[in-house]
């Protein structure tokens, strides 16, 4: 999938969360869970480099609305706590 749209604001958030565009594409293309929300957005959840990443995409436009890491489930953060 190469037609996702990233706003400048989203790119700043991705940098802050240390989530590269490659991770967003990976999660959307091969999501472990895909949920179509009542507001027309689609929420994708998947694993990238032992991190559980959530990506929300706006309808047919393929505009990425937000992304974040689900830290409770990411192996990366489990290792940090040890």
mmCIF file of the N, C-alpha and C atoms, coordinates in Angstrom:
data_MODEL
# 
_entry.id   MODEL 
# 
loop_
_atom_site.group_PDB 
_atom_site.id 
_atom_site.type_symbol 
_atom_site.label_atom_id 
_atom_site.label_alt_id 
_atom_site.label_comp_id 
_atom_site.label_asym_id 
_atom_site.label_entity_id 
_atom_site.label_seq_id 
_atom_site.pdbx_PDB_ins_code 
_atom_site.Cartn_x 
_atom_site.Cartn_y 
_atom_site.Cartn_z 
_atom_site.occupancy 
_atom_site.B_iso_or_equiv 
_atom_site.pdbx_formal_charge 
_atom_site.auth_seq_id 
_atom_site.auth_comp_id 
_atom_site.auth_asym_id 
_atom_site.auth_atom_id 
_atom_site.pdbx_PDB_model_num 
ATOM 1   N N  . UNK A 1 1  ? 0.860   -1.171 0.000  1.00 0.00 ? 1  UNK A N  1 
ATOM 2   C CA . UNK A 1 1  ? 0.000   0.000  0.000  1.00 0.00 ? 1  UNK A CA 1 
ATOM 3   C C  . UNK A 1 1  ? 0.904   1.230  0.000  1.00 0.00 ? 1  UNK A C  1 
ATOM 4   N N  . UNK A 1 2  ? 0.828   2.022  -1.031 1.00 0.00 ? 2  UNK A N  1 
ATOM 5   C CA . UNK A 1 2  ? 1.714   3.177  -1.127 1.00 0.00 ? 2  UNK A CA 1 
ATOM 6   C C  . UNK A 1 2  ? 0.957   4.483  -1.303 1.00 0.00 ? 2  UNK A C  1 
ATOM 7   N N  . UNK A 1 3  ? -0.317  4.487  -0.970 1.00 0.00 ? 3  UNK A N  1 
ATOM 8   C CA . UNK A 1 3  ? -1.124  5.685  -1.202 1.00 0.00 ? 3  UNK A CA 1 
ATOM 9   C C  . UNK A 1 3  ? -1.604  6.350  0.080  1.00 0.00 ? 3  UNK A C  1 
ATOM 10  N N  . UNK A 1 4  ? -0.914  6.121  1.195  1.00 0.00 ? 4  UNK A N  1 
ATOM 11  C CA . UNK A 1 4  ? -1.303  6.773  2.447  1.00 0.00 ? 4  UNK A CA 1 
ATOM 12  C C  . UNK A 1 4  ? -0.880  8.238  2.423  1.00 0.00 ? 4  UNK A C  1 
ATOM 13  N N  . UNK A 1 5  ? -1.652  9.075  3.102  1.00 0.00 ? 5  UNK A N  1 
ATOM 14  C CA . UNK A 1 5  ? -1.376  10.513 3.159  1.00 0.00 ? 5  UNK A CA 1 
ATOM 15  C C  . UNK A 1 5  ? -0.999  10.875 4.589  1.00 0.00 ? 5  UNK A C  1 
ATOM 16  N N  . UNK A 1 6  ? 0.155   11.515 4.753  1.00 0.00 ? 6  UNK A N  1 
ATOM 17  C CA . UNK A 1 6  ? 0.645   11.924 6.062  1.00 0.00 ? 6  UNK A CA 1 
ATOM 18  C C  . UNK A 1 6  ? 0.645   13.446 6.145  1.00 0.00 ? 6  UNK A C  1 
ATOM 19  N N  . UNK A 1 7  ? -0.086  14.016 7.107  1.00 0.00 ? 7  UNK A N  1 
ATOM 20  C CA . UNK A 1 7  ? -0.078  15.474 7.291  1.00 0.00 ? 7  UNK A CA 1 
ATOM 21  C C  . UNK A 1 7  ? 1.222   15.869 7.988  1.00 0.00 ? 7  UNK A C  1 
ATOM 22  N N  . UNK A 1 8  ? 1.633   17.138 7.847  1.00 0.00 ? 8  UNK A N  1 
ATOM 23  C CA . UNK A 1 8  ? 2.838   17.596 8.560  1.00 0.00 ? 8  UNK A CA 1 
ATOM 24  C C  . UNK A 1 8  ? 2.720   17.389 10.077 1.00 0.00 ? 8  UNK A C  1 
ATOM 25  N N  . UNK A 1 9  ? 1.533   17.634 10.634 1.00 0.00 ? 9  UNK A N  1 
ATOM 26  C CA . UNK A 1 9  ? 1.322   17.444 12.066 1.00 0.00 ? 9  UNK A CA 1 
ATOM 27  C C  . UNK A 1 9  ? 1.531   15.980 12.465 1.00 0.00 ? 9  UNK A C  1 
ATOM 28  N N  . UNK A 1 10 ? 1.022   15.077 11.654 1.00 0.00 ? 10 UNK A N  1 
ATOM 29  C CA . UNK A 1 10 ? 1.178   13.656 11.930 1.00 0.00 ? 10 UNK A CA 1 
ATOM 30  C C  . UNK A 1 10 ? 2.648   13.253 11.870 1.00 0.00 ? 10 UNK A C  1 
ATOM 31  N N  . UNK A 1 11 ? 3.392   13.774 10.914 1.00 0.00 ? 11 UNK A N  1 
ATOM 32  C CA . UNK A 1 11 ? 4.807   13.444 10.796 1.00 0.00 ? 11 UNK A CA 1 
ATOM 33  C C  . UNK A 1 11 ? 5.589   13.856 12.039 1.00 0.00 ? 11 UNK A C  1 
ATOM 34  N N  . UNK A 1 12 ? 5.212   14.980 12.633 1.00 0.00 ? 12 UNK A N  1 
ATOM 35  C CA . UNK A 1 12 ? 5.849   15.412 13.882 1.00 0.00 ? 12 UNK A CA 1 
ATOM 36  C C  . UNK A 1 12 ? 5.543   14.413 14.997 1.00 0.00 ? 12 UNK A C  1 
ATOM 37  N N  . UNK A 1 13 ? 4.286   13.995 15.095 1.00 0.00 ? 13 UNK A N  1 
ATOM 38  C CA . UNK A 1 13 ? 3.894   13.011 16.101 1.00 0.00 ? 13 UNK A CA 1 
ATOM 39  C C  . UNK A 1 13 ? 4.599   11.683 15.905 1.00 0.00 ? 13 UNK A C  1 
ATOM 40  N N  . UNK A 1 14 ? 4.743   11.262 14.658 1.00 0.00 ? 14 UNK A N  1 
ATOM 41  C CA . UNK A 1 14 ? 5.439   10.017 14.371 1.00 0.00 ? 14 UNK A CA 1 
ATOM 42  C C  . UNK A 1 14 ? 6.894   10.107 14.814 1.00 0.00 ? 14 UNK A C  1 
ATOM 43  N N  . UNK A 1 15 ? 7.524   11.230 14.573 1.00 0.00 ? 15 UNK A N  1 
ATOM 44  C CA . UNK A 1 15 ? 8.910   11.426 15.007 1.00 0.00 ? 15 UNK A CA 1 
ATOM 45  C C  . UNK A 1 15 ? 8.999   11.397 16.535 1.00 0.00 ? 15 UNK A C  1 
ATOM 46  N N  . UNK A 1 16 ? 8.060   12.055 17.206 1.00 0.00 ? 16 UNK A N  1 
ATOM 47  C CA . UNK A 1 16 ? 8.037   12.065 18.670 1.00 0.00 ? 16 UNK A CA 1 
ATOM 48  C C  . UNK A 1 16 ? 7.877   10.654 19.237 1.00 0.00 ? 16 UNK A C  1 
ATOM 49  N N  . UNK A 1 17 ? 7.051   9.850  18.584 1.00 0.00 ? 17 UNK A N  1 
ATOM 50  C CA . UNK A 1 17 ? 6.791   8.478  19.039 1.00 0.00 ? 17 UNK A CA 1 
ATOM 51  C C  . UNK A 1 17 ? 7.815   7.483  18.494 1.00 0.00 ? 17 UNK A C  1 
ATOM 52  N N  . UNK A 1 18 ? 8.725   7.960  17.672 1.00 0.00 ? 18 UNK A N  1 
ATOM 53  C CA . UNK A 1 18 ? 9.739   7.118  17.024 1.00 0.00 ? 18 UNK A CA 1 
ATOM 54  C C  . UNK A 1 18 ? 9.093   5.980  16.234 1.00 0.00 ? 18 UNK A C  1 
ATOM 55  N N  . UNK A 1 19 ? 8.060   6.363  15.458 1.00 0.00 ? 19 UNK A N  1 
ATOM 56  C CA . UNK A 1 19 ? 7.374   5.417  14.586 1.00 0.00 ? 19 UNK A CA 1 
ATOM 57  C C  . UNK A 1 19 ? 7.600   5.880  13.149 1.00 0.00 ? 19 UNK A C  1 
ATOM 58  N N  . UNK A 1 20 ? 8.424   5.165  12.390 1.00 0.00 ? 20 UNK A N  1 
ATOM 59  C CA . UNK A 1 20 ? 8.694   5.566  11.012 1.00 0.00 ? 20 UNK A CA 1 
ATOM 60  C C  . UNK A 1 20 ? 7.525   5.245  10.077 1.00 0.00 ? 20 UNK A C  1 
ATOM 61  N N  . UNK A 1 21 ? 7.503   5.907  8.932  1.00 0.00 ? 21 UNK A N  1 
ATOM 62  C CA . UNK A 1 21 ? 6.455   5.661  7.929  1.00 0.00 ? 21 UNK A CA 1 
ATOM 63  C C  . UNK A 1 21 ? 6.430   4.187  7.541  1.00 0.00 ? 21 UNK A C  1 
ATOM 64  N N  . UNK A 1 22 ? 7.588   3.559  7.497  1.00 0.00 ? 22 UNK A N  1 
ATOM 65  C CA . UNK A 1 22 ? 7.669   2.136  7.160  1.00 0.00 ? 22 UNK A CA 1 
ATOM 66  C C  . UNK A 1 22 ? 6.811   1.300  8.112  1.00 0.00 ? 22 UNK A C  1 
ATOM 67  N N  . UNK A 1 23 ? 6.802   1.649  9.394  1.00 0.00 ? 23 UNK A N  1 
ATOM 68  C CA . UNK A 1 23 ? 6.001   0.921  10.376 1.00 0.00 ? 23 UNK A CA 1 
ATOM 69  C C  . UNK A 1 23 ? 4.515   1.117  10.116 1.00 0.00 ? 23 UNK A C  1 
ATOM 70  N N  . UNK A 1 24 ? 4.119   2.333  9.769  1.00 0.00 ? 24 UNK A N  1 
ATOM 71  C CA . UNK A 1 24 ? 2.711   2.626  9.479  1.00 0.00 ? 24 UNK A CA 1 
ATOM 72  C C  . UNK A 1 24 ? 2.245   1.813  8.272  1.00 0.00 ? 24 UNK A C  1 
ATOM 73  N N  . UNK A 1 25 ? 3.042   1.807  7.198  1.00 0.00 ? 25 UNK A N  1 
ATOM 74  C CA . UNK A 1 25 ? 2.685   1.023  6.016  1.00 0.00 ? 25 UNK A CA 1 
ATOM 75  C C  . UNK A 1 25 ? 2.605   -0.469 6.350  1.00 0.00 ? 25 UNK A C  1 
ATOM 76  N N  . UNK A 1 26 ? 3.546   -0.944 7.140  1.00 0.00 ? 26 UNK A N  1 
ATOM 77  C CA . UNK A 1 26 ? 3.577   -2.354 7.527  1.00 0.00 ? 26 UNK A CA 1 
ATOM 78  C C  . UNK A 1 26 ? 2.311   -2.744 8.287  1.00 0.00 ? 26 UNK A C  1 
ATOM 79  N N  . UNK A 1 27 ? 1.916   -1.920 9.250  1.00 0.00 ? 27 UNK A N  1 
ATOM 80  C CA . UNK A 1 27 ? 0.741   -2.220 10.069 1.00 0.00 ? 27 UNK A CA 1 
ATOM 81  C C  . UNK A 1 27 ? -0.536  -2.185 9.228  1.00 0.00 ? 27 UNK A C  1 
ATOM 82  N N  . UNK A 1 28 ? -0.669  -1.179 8.373  1.00 0.00 ? 28 UNK A N  1 
ATOM 83  C CA . UNK A 1 28 ? -1.881  -1.072 7.547  1.00 0.00 ? 28 UNK A CA 1 
ATOM 84  C C  . UNK A 1 28 ? -1.966  -2.232 6.549  1.00 0.00 ? 28 UNK A C  1 
ATOM 85  N N  . UNK A 1 29 ? -0.846  -2.609 5.970  1.00 0.00 ? 29 UNK A N  1 
ATOM 86  C CA . UNK A 1 29 ? -0.859  -3.679 4.961  1.00 0.00 ? 29 UNK A CA 1 
ATOM 87  C C  . UNK A 1 29 ? -1.060  -5.062 5.574  1.00 0.00 ? 29 UNK A C  1 
ATOM 88  N N  . UNK A 1 30 ? -0.553  -5.272 6.786  1.00 0.00 ? 30 UNK A N  1 
ATOM 89  C CA . UNK A 1 30 ? -0.627  -6.609 7.366  1.00 0.00 ? 30 UNK A CA 1 
ATOM 90  C C  . UNK A 1 30 ? -1.136  -6.603 8.788  1.00 0.00 ? 30 UNK A C  1 
ATOM 91  N N  . UNK A 1 31 ? -2.202  -5.885 9.024  1.00 0.00 ? 31 UNK A N  1 
ATOM 92  C CA . UNK A 1 31 ? -2.729  -5.729 10.384 1.00 0.00 ? 31 UNK A CA 1 
ATOM 93  C C  . UNK A 1 31 ? -3.179  -7.057 10.978 1.00 0.00 ? 31 UNK A C  1 
ATOM 94  N N  . UNK A 1 32 ? -2.909  -7.203 12.278 1.00 0.00 ? 32 UNK A N  1 
ATOM 95  C CA . UNK A 1 32 ? -3.426  -8.352 13.020 1.00 0.00 ? 32 UNK A CA 1 
ATOM 96  C C  . UNK A 1 32 ? -4.906  -8.145 13.336 1.00 0.00 ? 32 UNK A C  1 
ATOM 97  N N  . UNK A 1 33 ? -5.278  -6.873 13.463 1.00 0.00 ? 33 UNK A N  1 
ATOM 98  C CA . UNK A 1 33 ? -6.672  -6.529 13.754 1.00 0.00 ? 33 UNK A CA 1 
ATOM 99  C C  . UNK A 1 33 ? -7.054  -5.290 12.947 1.00 0.00 ? 33 UNK A C  1 
ATOM 100 N N  . UNK A 1 34 ? -8.216  -5.348 12.321 1.00 0.00 ? 34 UNK A N  1 
ATOM 101 C CA . UNK A 1 34 ? -8.731  -4.220 11.535 1.00 0.00 ? 34 UNK A CA 1 
ATOM 102 C C  . UNK A 1 34 ? -10.168 -3.979 11.972 1.00 0.00 ? 34 UNK A C  1 
ATOM 103 N N  . UNK A 1 35 ? -10.447 -2.745 12.437 1.00 0.00 ? 35 UNK A N  1 
ATOM 104 C CA . UNK A 1 35 ? -11.783 -2.426 12.921 1.00 0.00 ? 35 UNK A CA 1 
ATOM 105 C C  . UNK A 1 35 ? -12.286 -1.181 12.193 1.00 0.00 ? 35 UNK A C  1 
ATOM 106 N N  . UNK A 1 36 ? -13.413 -1.317 11.489 1.00 0.00 ? 36 UNK A N  1 
ATOM 107 C CA . UNK A 1 36 ? -14.049 -0.169 10.854 1.00 0.00 ? 36 UNK A CA 1 
ATOM 108 C C  . UNK A 1 36 ? -14.935 0.485  11.904 1.00 0.00 ? 36 UNK A C  1 
ATOM 109 N N  . UNK A 1 37 ? -14.655 1.743  12.195 1.00 0.00 ? 37 UNK A N  1 
ATOM 110 C CA . UNK A 1 37 ? -15.375 2.461  13.235 1.00 0.00 ? 37 UNK A CA 1 
ATOM 111 C C  . UNK A 1 37 ? -16.622 3.124  12.671 1.00 0.00 ? 37 UNK A C  1 
ATOM 112 N N  . UNK A 1 38 ? -17.608 3.409  13.515 1.00 0.00 ? 38 UNK A N  1 
ATOM 113 C CA . UNK A 1 38 ? -18.852 4.034  13.046 1.00 0.00 ? 38 UNK A CA 1 
ATOM 114 C C  . UNK A 1 38 ? -18.636 5.391  12.365 1.00 0.00 ? 38 UNK A C  1 
ATOM 115 N N  . UNK A 1 39 ? -17.561 6.092  12.692 1.00 0.00 ? 39 UNK A N  1 
ATOM 116 C CA . UNK A 1 39 ? -17.294 7.401  12.092 1.00 0.00 ? 39 UNK A CA 1 
ATOM 117 C C  . UNK A 1 39 ? -16.629 7.305  10.720 1.00 0.00 ? 39 UNK A C  1 
ATOM 118 N N  . UNK A 1 40 ? -16.478 6.092  10.185 1.00 0.00 ? 40 UNK A N  1 
ATOM 119 C CA . UNK A 1 40 ? -15.906 5.908  8.864  1.00 0.00 ? 40 UNK A CA 1 
ATOM 120 C C  . UNK A 1 40 ? -14.403 5.706  8.859  1.00 0.00 ? 40 UNK A C  1 
ATOM 121 N N  . UNK A 1 41 ? -13.785 5.834  9.998  1.00 0.00 ? 41 UNK A N  1 
ATOM 122 C CA . UNK A 1 41 ? -12.348 5.603  10.097 1.00 0.00 ? 41 UNK A CA 1 
ATOM 123 C C  . UNK A 1 41 ? -12.077 4.117  10.304 1.00 0.00 ? 41 UNK A C  1 
ATOM 124 N N  . UNK A 1 42 ? -10.872 3.695  9.941  1.00 0.00 ? 42 UNK A N  1 
ATOM 125 C CA . UNK A 1 42 ? -10.473 2.312  10.136 1.00 0.00 ? 42 UNK A CA 1 
ATOM 126 C C  . UNK A 1 42 ? -9.261  2.281  11.050 1.00 0.00 ? 42 UNK A C  1 
ATOM 127 N N  . UNK A 1 43 ? -9.338  1.423  12.061 1.00 0.00 ? 43 UNK A N  1 
ATOM 128 C CA . UNK A 1 43 ? -8.246  1.297  13.034 1.00 0.00 ? 43 UNK A CA 1 
ATOM 129 C C  . UNK A 1 43 ? -7.513  -0.016 12.773 1.00 0.00 ? 43 UNK A C  1 
ATOM 130 N N  . UNK A 1 44 ? -6.210  0.085  12.517 1.00 0.00 ? 44 UNK A N  1 
ATOM 131 C CA . UNK A 1 44 ? -5.367  -1.072 12.263 1.00 0.00 ? 44 UNK A CA 1 
ATOM 132 C C  . UNK A 1 44 ? -4.427  -1.271 13.448 1.00 0.00 ? 44 UNK A C  1 
ATOM 133 N N  . UNK A 1 45 ? -4.289  -2.505 13.898 1.00 0.00 ? 45 UNK A N  1 
ATOM 134 C CA . UNK A 1 45 ? -3.354  -2.826 14.971 1.00 0.00 ? 45 UNK A CA 1 
ATOM 135 C C  . UNK A 1 45 ? -2.458  -3.950 14.484 1.00 0.00 ? 45 UNK A C  1 
ATOM 136 N N  . UNK A 1 46 ? -1.154  -3.773 14.648 1.00 0.00 ? 46 UNK A N  1 
ATOM 137 C CA . UNK A 1 46 ? -0.214  -4.789 14.208 1.00 0.00 ? 46 UNK A CA 1 
ATOM 138 C C  . UNK A 1 46 ? 1.120   -4.644 14.910 1.00 0.00 ? 46 UNK A C  1 
ATOM 139 N N  . UNK A 1 47 ? 1.985   -5.599 14.663 1.00 0.00 ? 47 UNK A N  1 
ATOM 140 C CA . UNK A 1 47 ? 3.294   -5.621 15.298 1.00 0.00 ? 47 UNK A CA 1 
ATOM 141 C C  . UNK A 1 47 ? 4.364   -5.246 14.296 1.00 0.00 ? 47 UNK A C  1 
ATOM 142 N N  . UNK A 1 48 ? 5.262   -4.388 14.746 1.00 0.00 ? 48 UNK A N  1 
ATOM 143 C CA . UNK A 1 48 ? 6.414   -3.985 13.937 1.00 0.00 ? 48 UNK A CA 1 
ATOM 144 C C  . UNK A 1 48 ? 7.624   -3.917 14.859 1.00 0.00 ? 48 UNK A C  1 
ATOM 145 N N  . UNK A 1 49 ? 8.623   -4.723 14.564 1.00 0.00 ? 49 UNK A N  1 
ATOM 146 C CA . UNK A 1 49 ? 9.846   -4.781 15.370 1.00 0.00 ? 49 UNK A CA 1 
ATOM 147 C C  . UNK A 1 49 ? 9.530   -4.930 16.865 1.00 0.00 ? 49 UNK A C  1 
ATOM 148 N N  . UNK A 1 50 ? 8.702   -5.882 17.188 1.00 0.00 ? 50 UNK A N  1 
ATOM 149 C CA . UNK A 1 50 ? 8.300   -6.205 18.570 1.00 0.00 ? 50 UNK A CA 1 
ATOM 150 C C  . UNK A 1 50 ? 7.523   -5.093 19.257 1.00 0.00 ? 50 UNK A C  1 
ATOM 151 N N  . UNK A 1 51 ? 6.992   -4.160 18.502 1.00 0.00 ? 51 UNK A N  1 
ATOM 152 C CA . UNK A 1 51 ? 6.181   -3.066 19.055 1.00 0.00 ? 51 UNK A CA 1 
ATOM 153 C C  . UNK A 1 51 ? 4.764   -3.209 18.513 1.00 0.00 ? 51 UNK A C  1 
ATOM 154 N N  . UNK A 1 52 ? 3.775   -3.056 19.369 1.00 0.00 ? 52 UNK A N  1 
ATOM 155 C CA . UNK A 1 52 ? 2.383   -3.089 18.929 1.00 0.00 ? 52 UNK A CA 1 
ATOM 156 C C  . UNK A 1 52 ? 2.001   -1.667 18.553 1.00 0.00 ? 52 UNK A C  1 
ATOM 157 N N  . UNK A 1 53 ? 1.699   -1.463 17.272 1.00 0.00 ? 53 UNK A N  1 
ATOM 158 C CA . UNK A 1 53 ? 1.411   -0.138 16.728 1.00 0.00 ? 53 UNK A CA 1 
ATOM 159 C C  . UNK A 1 53 ? -0.050  -0.077 16.297 1.00 0.00 ? 53 UNK A C  1 
ATOM 160 N N  . UNK A 1 54 ? -0.704  1.044  16.607 1.00 0.00 ? 54 UNK A N  1 
ATOM 161 C CA . UNK A 1 54 ? -2.079  1.286  16.188 1.00 0.00 ? 54 UNK A CA 1 
ATOM 162 C C  . UNK A 1 54 ? -2.066  2.470  15.226 1.00 0.00 ? 54 UNK A C  1 
ATOM 163 N N  . UNK A 1 55 ? -2.763  2.312  14.099 1.00 0.00 ? 55 UNK A N  1 
ATOM 164 C CA . UNK A 1 55 ? -2.853  3.360  13.076 1.00 0.00 ? 55 UNK A CA 1 
ATOM 165 C C  . UNK A 1 55 ? -4.321  3.565  12.743 1.00 0.00 ? 55 UNK A C  1 
ATOM 166 N N  . UNK A 1 56 ? -4.768  4.811  12.713 1.00 0.00 ? 56 UNK A N  1 
ATOM 167 C CA . UNK A 1 56 ? -6.149  5.127  12.352 1.00 0.00 ? 56 UNK A CA 1 
ATOM 168 C C  . UNK A 1 56 ? -6.121  5.889  11.030 1.00 0.00 ? 56 UNK A C  1 
ATOM 169 N N  . UNK A 1 57 ? -6.903  5.397  10.062 1.00 0.00 ? 57 UNK A N  1 
ATOM 170 C CA . UNK A 1 57 ? -6.941  5.962  8.716  1.00 0.00 ? 57 UNK A CA 1 
ATOM 171 C C  . UNK A 1 57 ? -8.348  6.480  8.435  1.00 0.00 ? 57 UNK A C  1 
ATOM 172 N N  . UNK A 1 58 ? -8.420  7.640  7.799  1.00 0.00 ? 58 UNK A N  1 
ATOM 173 C CA . UNK A 1 58 ? -9.688  8.291  7.459  1.00 0.00 ? 58 UNK A CA 1 
ATOM 174 C C  . UNK A 1 58 ? -10.244 7.727  6.163  1.00 0.00 ? 58 UNK A C  1 
ATOM 175 N N  . UNK A 1 59 ? -11.340 7.029  6.227  1.00 0.00 ? 59 UNK A N  1 
ATOM 176 C CA . UNK A 1 59 ? -12.117 6.557  5.079  1.00 0.00 ? 59 UNK A CA 1 
ATOM 177 C C  . UNK A 1 59 ? -11.356 6.207  3.826  1.00 0.00 ? 59 UNK A C  1 
ATOM 178 N N  . UNK A 1 60 ? -11.949 6.539  2.686  1.00 0.00 ? 60 UNK A N  1 
ATOM 179 C CA . UNK A 1 60 ? -11.388 6.196  1.384  1.00 0.00 ? 60 UNK A CA 1 
ATOM 180 C C  . UNK A 1 60 ? -10.201 7.067  0.996  1.00 0.00 ? 60 UNK A C  1 
ATOM 181 N N  . UNK A 1 61 ? -10.035 8.181  1.658  1.00 0.00 ? 61 UNK A N  1 
ATOM 182 C CA . UNK A 1 61 ? -8.949  9.082  1.286  1.00 0.00 ? 61 UNK A CA 1 
ATOM 183 C C  . UNK A 1 61 ? -7.586  8.539  1.671  1.00 0.00 ? 61 UNK A C  1 
ATOM 184 N N  . UNK A 1 62 ? -7.552  7.572  2.559  1.00 0.00 ? 62 UNK A N  1 
ATOM 185 C CA . UNK A 1 62 ? -6.313  6.953  3.022  1.00 0.00 ? 62 UNK A CA 1 
ATOM 186 C C  . UNK A 1 62 ? -5.430  7.914  3.792  1.00 0.00 ? 62 UNK A C  1 
ATOM 187 N N  . UNK A 1 63 ? -6.045  8.950  4.360  1.00 0.00 ? 63 UNK A N  1 
ATOM 188 C CA . UNK A 1 63 ? -5.301  9.911  5.164  1.00 0.00 ? 63 UNK A CA 1 
ATOM 189 C C  . UNK A 1 63 ? -5.100  9.326  6.562  1.00 0.00 ? 63 UNK A C  1 
ATOM 190 N N  . UNK A 1 64 ? -3.854  9.213  6.972  1.00 0.00 ? 64 UNK A N  1 
ATOM 191 C CA . UNK A 1 64 ? -3.558  8.705  8.307  1.00 0.00 ? 64 UNK A CA 1 
ATOM 192 C C  . UNK A 1 64 ? -3.920  9.793  9.305  1.00 0.00 ? 64 UNK A C  1 
ATOM 193 N N  . UNK A 1 65 ? -4.779  9.459  10.257 1.00 0.00 ? 65 UNK A N  1 
ATOM 194 C CA . UNK A 1 65 ? -5.267  10.426 11.232 1.00 0.00 ? 65 UNK A CA 1 
ATOM 195 C C  . UNK A 1 65 ? -4.348  10.460 12.448 1.00 0.00 ? 65 UNK A C  1 
ATOM 196 N N  . UNK A 1 66 ? -3.972  9.286  12.937 1.00 0.00 ? 66 UNK A N  1 
ATOM 197 C CA . UNK A 1 66 ? -3.116  9.218  14.114 1.00 0.00 ? 66 UNK A CA 1 
ATOM 198 C C  . UNK A 1 66 ? -2.440  7.860  14.178 1.00 0.00 ? 66 UNK A C  1 
ATOM 199 N N  . UNK A 1 67 ? -1.445  7.777  15.042 1.00 0.00 ? 67 UNK A N  1 
ATOM 200 C CA . UNK A 1 67 ? -0.728  6.533  15.285 1.00 0.00 ? 67 UNK A CA 1 
ATOM 201 C C  . UNK A 1 67 ? -0.206  6.567  16.704 1.00 0.00 ? 67 UNK A C  1 
ATOM 202 N N  . UNK A 1 68 ? -0.034  5.406  17.304 1.00 0.00 ? 68 UNK A N  1 
ATOM 203 C CA . UNK A 1 68 ? 0.586   5.325  18.623 1.00 0.00 ? 68 UNK A CA 1 
ATOM 204 C C  . UNK A 1 68 ? 1.018   3.899  18.875 1.00 0.00 ? 68 UNK A C  1 
ATOM 205 N N  . UNK A 1 69 ? 1.822   3.741  19.905 1.00 0.00 ? 69 UNK A N  1 
ATOM 206 C CA . UNK A 1 69 ? 2.279   2.418  20.303 1.00 0.00 ? 69 UNK A CA 1 
ATOM 207 C C  . UNK A 1 69 ? 1.499   1.981  21.537 1.00 0.00 ? 69 UNK A C  1 
ATOM 208 N N  . UNK A 1 70 ? 0.983   0.763  21.502 1.00 0.00 ? 70 UNK A N  1 
ATOM 209 C CA . UNK A 1 70 ? 0.304   0.212  22.677 1.00 0.00 ? 70 UNK A CA 1 
ATOM 210 C C  . UNK A 1 70 ? 1.381   -0.379 23.568 1.00 0.00 ? 70 UNK A C  1 
ATOM 211 N N  . UNK A 1 71 ? 1.830   0.417  24.521 1.00 0.00 ? 71 UNK A N  1 
ATOM 212 C CA . UNK A 1 71 ? 3.001   0.066  25.310 1.00 0.00 ? 71 UNK A CA 1 
ATOM 213 C C  . UNK A 1 71 ? 2.796   -1.127 26.233 1.00 0.00 ? 71 UNK A C  1 
ATOM 214 N N  . UNK A 1 72 ? 1.608   -1.371 26.681 1.00 0.00 ? 72 UNK A N  1 
ATOM 215 C CA . UNK A 1 72 ? 1.377   -2.504 27.574 1.00 0.00 ? 72 UNK A CA 1 
ATOM 216 C C  . UNK A 1 72 ? 1.680   -3.829 26.900 1.00 0.00 ? 72 UNK A C  1 
ATOM 217 N N  . UNK A 1 73 ? 1.560   -3.866 25.576 1.00 0.00 ? 73 UNK A N  1 
ATOM 218 C CA . UNK A 1 73 ? 1.729   -5.119 24.858 1.00 0.00 ? 73 UNK A CA 1 
ATOM 219 C C  . UNK A 1 73 ? 3.046   -5.221 24.111 1.00 0.00 ? 73 UNK A C  1 
ATOM 220 N N  . UNK A 1 74 ? 3.800   -4.164 24.045 1.00 0.00 ? 74 UNK A N  1 
ATOM 221 C CA . UNK A 1 74 ? 5.035   -4.176 23.270 1.00 0.00 ? 74 UNK A CA 1 
ATOM 222 C C  . UNK A 1 74 ? 6.163   -4.841 24.041 1.00 0.00 ? 74 UNK A C  1 
ATOM 223 N N  . UNK A 1 75 ? 6.808   -5.776 23.410 1.00 0.00 ? 75 UNK A N  1 
ATOM 224 C CA . UNK A 1 75 ? 7.936   -6.459 24.033 1.00 0.00 ? 75 UNK A CA 1 
ATOM 225 C C  . UNK A 1 75 ? 9.050   -5.485 24.360 1.00 0.00 ? 75 UNK A C  1 
ATOM 226 N N  . UNK A 1 76 ? 9.200   -4.497 23.545 1.00 0.00 ? 76 UNK A N  1 
ATOM 227 C CA . UNK A 1 76 ? 10.259  -3.515 23.731 1.00 0.00 ? 76 UNK A CA 1 
ATOM 228 C C  . UNK A 1 76 ? 10.135  -2.870 25.115 1.00 0.00 ? 76 UNK A C  1 
ATOM 229 N N  . UNK A 1 77 ? 8.945   -2.497 25.508 1.00 0.00 ? 77 UNK A N  1 
ATOM 230 C CA . UNK A 1 77 ? 8.749   -1.870 26.807 1.00 0.00 ? 77 UNK A CA 1 
ATOM 231 C C  . UNK A 1 77 ? 8.802   -2.860 27.951 1.00 0.00 ? 77 UNK A C  1 
ATOM 232 N N  . UNK A 1 78 ? 8.451   -4.101 27.711 1.00 0.00 ? 78 UNK A N  1 
ATOM 233 C CA . UNK A 1 78 ? 8.590   -5.116 28.756 1.00 0.00 ? 78 UNK A CA 1 
ATOM 234 C C  . UNK A 1 78 ? 10.049  -5.277 29.135 1.00 0.00 ? 78 UNK A C  1 
ATOM 235 N N  . UNK A 1 79 ? 10.925  -5.257 28.122 1.00 0.00 ? 79 UNK A N  1 
ATOM 236 C CA . UNK A 1 79 ? 12.355  -5.387 28.390 1.00 0.00 ? 79 UNK A CA 1 
ATOM 237 C C  . UNK A 1 79 ? 12.872  -4.204 29.184 1.00 0.00 ? 79 UNK A C  1 
ATOM 238 N N  . UNK A 1 80 ? 12.351  -3.013 28.926 1.00 0.00 ? 80 UNK A N  1 
ATOM 239 C CA . UNK A 1 80 ? 12.793  -1.818 29.643 1.00 0.00 ? 80 UNK A CA 1 
ATOM 240 C C  . UNK A 1 80 ? 12.497  -1.911 31.138 1.00 0.00 ? 80 UNK A C  1 
ATOM 241 N N  . UNK A 1 81 ? 11.372  -2.537 31.486 1.00 0.00 ? 81 UNK A N  1 
ATOM 242 C CA . UNK A 1 81 ? 10.959  -2.599 32.884 1.00 0.00 ? 81 UNK A CA 1 
ATOM 243 C C  . UNK A 1 81 ? 11.778  -3.590 33.702 1.00 0.00 ? 81 UNK A C  1 
ATOM 244 N N  . UNK A 1 82 ? 12.467  -4.501 33.046 1.00 0.00 ? 82 UNK A N  1 
ATOM 245 C CA . UNK A 1 82 ? 13.232  -5.529 33.775 1.00 0.00 ? 82 UNK A CA 1 
ATOM 246 C C  . UNK A 1 82 ? 14.487  -4.966 34.368 1.00 0.00 ? 82 UNK A C  1 
# 
